[in-house]
Amino acid sequence: MPEILSILHPDAGHSGVFRDAAAQEGVAVEDWMPAGGREPARDPVSGYDGLLVLGGDENVGEEDRYPYLNRENGIITAWLESGRPVMGVCLGAQMVAALAGGEVYRLEDKEMGWLEFRHLEAAREDPVLGFAAPAETGLLWHDYAFTAPPGATVLAENEACAQAFRLGEAWALQPHPEVTAAILEDWLEPDAQDEGNPARLAGKEQIAAGMPAWLAPWNAYGTELFRRFARRCL
């Protein structure tokens, strides 16, 4: 069975709805956390049919603080050079952008909540995002953003920043289409970063309040998106 390697980061969830979406196309997903010390079942570049890199609290440029990012950078670079399917989400998207020659920068205002973004005309012909409506309300949770690297096509944006691009067989998405109720409930648990941070607390409250209305359609979006990506890995 074809298999996608999914790179995780500490305390940042897992492949969520993407796993079931891939299974619908006959593709397996192996979650792997380089920070945890365990090795994947096979070589992380040659042993899989696709690569997924998910989000995390780390940032591009923090390799001294998080040394495992150096290895991830090497793996992502090798995949980009191979021309085989890659998808980056949030931090993963920023890593793909930076390694391909784009810029990663800190937003003036954090995006956190159920927020609207727009799919551009180029998304209509895209094999992964071609199903999407012109406007979508999705889960955004990030302090940093990217500029699309040379040769890439921006597929989605909002007033804050670019939200998605494609470069060859690589897709980068700033939103979190992988989240399930369980992932969000874990993210919404109180933690040290909430103390004295009214904006973060307000963001968590908005996310919790919006789950009944927005999570199901967002899960449908994530499922269709990743089914289409999984087909690229066959």
N, C-alpha and C positions, 0 to 999 in steps of 0.2 A: 504494500500500500504506500502511495506517495506520502511524504511527511514534511511538515513545516516545523522548523526550530523556532521557538518563541522565547526570546530573551527577557527575563524579568529582573526587577530591581527590588531591594529590600522594602517591605512595608508598602508596596505599591500595587497590589492586586495581581491578577493573572489573566490568562487569555479569555476568560469570561465567555460571552456569547460567540466569540470567534471559533471556539473549539467545536461546538455543535454545528455551526455554519459550515465549517470545513468538512465535518463528518458527512453532511448531506451531499457533498460532492465526492465522497470517497477518499478524503484526505485526512490524515491524522495530524495532531499537533502535540509536540513535546515541549512542555514548559521547562526552562532551564535558567537557574540563577547563578551567573558566574561569581557573584559575591559570596555564594554559599560554599564554594570549594568543591562541590561535586562536579564531575565531568558529564557532558551529554552522552547519550548512548553511542553516538558516532562522531566522526570529525565534524566540527561545527560549520565548515565550509563545504566540503565535498560530500558529506554524508546525508544531506537533506535536499529537498526539492524547492524549498522556499524559506525565507527568513522573515520573522516578525520581531520587531524591537519595541517594547512597551515603555511606559512612562516611569517616572521616579522622582524623588526629591533632589537627586543630583542634577548638576548643570554642566553643559559643555564648558570645557576649560577647567574643570575641577578634578583632573586626573591625579594631582598630587594628594588630594584629600581622599579620593576613591580610586585607588590604583587599578582595580578591575576594569575601569573604563578604558584603560589602555588596550587591554585585550579585546574588549568589545569594539573599539575603534578599528583594530586590525581586522576583525571578522567582518564588520560592515564594509570596510574598504574592499576586502577581497570579494565580497558578494557584488558590490557595485561594479567592480572591474570585470566580473564574470558575466554580467548582463542577465543574470537570472533573477527571479521575482523577489523583491524586498518590499516590506511595508514597515514604516516607522510611525509610532503614535506618541504624541506629546514630546517627552524627552527623546524618544527614538526618532521622531521626525526631525528634531533639532540636530541630532547627531548625523543623520543622513544629509541634511542640508549643509552642515559645516564641513563634513568630509568630502562633499561634492563641490565645494567652492562657494557656498552661500555664506551669509552672515547670520549669527545668532546674537540677539541683543535683548536687554531687559526692557520690558514694557513699563511705561510711565504708570499705568494702573493695571493691577493684576486682573485677569479674566477668571472669574470663578462663579459658576452657576449655570442654570439653563438659559443659554443665550442664543440669539439668532445669528446665522451666517448665511451667505449667499453662494450658490454654485454658479460659476461663470459659464459663458457660452461654450468654452472649450470642454467643459465637463460633459456636455451632451454626447460627444463622440468618444468619451473615455470608456475603455472596457471595464473599469472598476466602478466609476462614479456615474456612468451614463444613465442609470436608473433614477437618479436623485431629482427631487423637486427643486425649483429655482431657489426657494428659501427653506431652511431647516432650523429647528430649535434643538440644540444638542448640549451635551455636558462638556463644558470648558472649565479647565482648572490649571492655569499656568501663569508664571511670572515672566517667562521669556518667550520670544517669538523668533521666526526665521525670515530671511529673504530667500527667495527661490534661487538655487544655484544656476550658473550659466547653462543654457540649453534646456532648462526645465520649463514646463508650462504650469502656470498657476491655475488651479481648478476651483478654488473657493476662497472667500475672504469675508471680512466684515470691517467695520470702521476701525477696529484696533490693529488688525494685521492680516497677512495672508494666512489662510487656514488649511490649505492643501495644495500640493503640487505633484506633478509626475515628471520623472526624468528617466526615459527609457522604460525599463521594467521595475523601476522603483517608485513607490508612492509614499508621500509623507503627509500625515494628517495631524493637525494640532488638537482637535477634539478627541474625546474618549469614546468611540463607538463600541468598545469591548465591554463596558461596565454592565454588571448585573446588580440586582438589588443587594445581594450579599456583599459584593465589592464596595458599593456605595455606603452600606451600613457600617462597614469597617472604616472607611475613610471619614465618615461623619462622627465617629467616636471622638469625644474630647481628648485633646492632647496638648503638649506643652506649647506648641506654636499658637494655640488659641488665646493664651493668656495675654491680656493687654493688646489684643489685635482685633478691634471692632469690625474691620472689613472682612477678616477671615471668618469670624463668627457669623456675620450677616450672610456671607456666601454659603456657609454650611446650612444656615436656616433656610435660605432660598432653595438650595438643592433638595433638602428634606421635604419642604412644602410642595415642591414641584414634581416629586416622584410619581404621585398618583396620576397626574396628567401626562407627563412627558416620558416616563421610563419605557412604557410599552412601545410607543411609536419609535423611540430611539433604539430600542432593541431590534425592532424590525429593520430599521436602517442599517444597523451594524451587522445583522445577519445577512442581508442581501449584499452589502458591501464585501463582506469576507467570503461569501460563496463565490462571488465573481473573482476575487483575488485567488482563492483556492484553485479555480479553474486554470489560472495561469501557471500553476505548479504541477499540473498533470503531465 
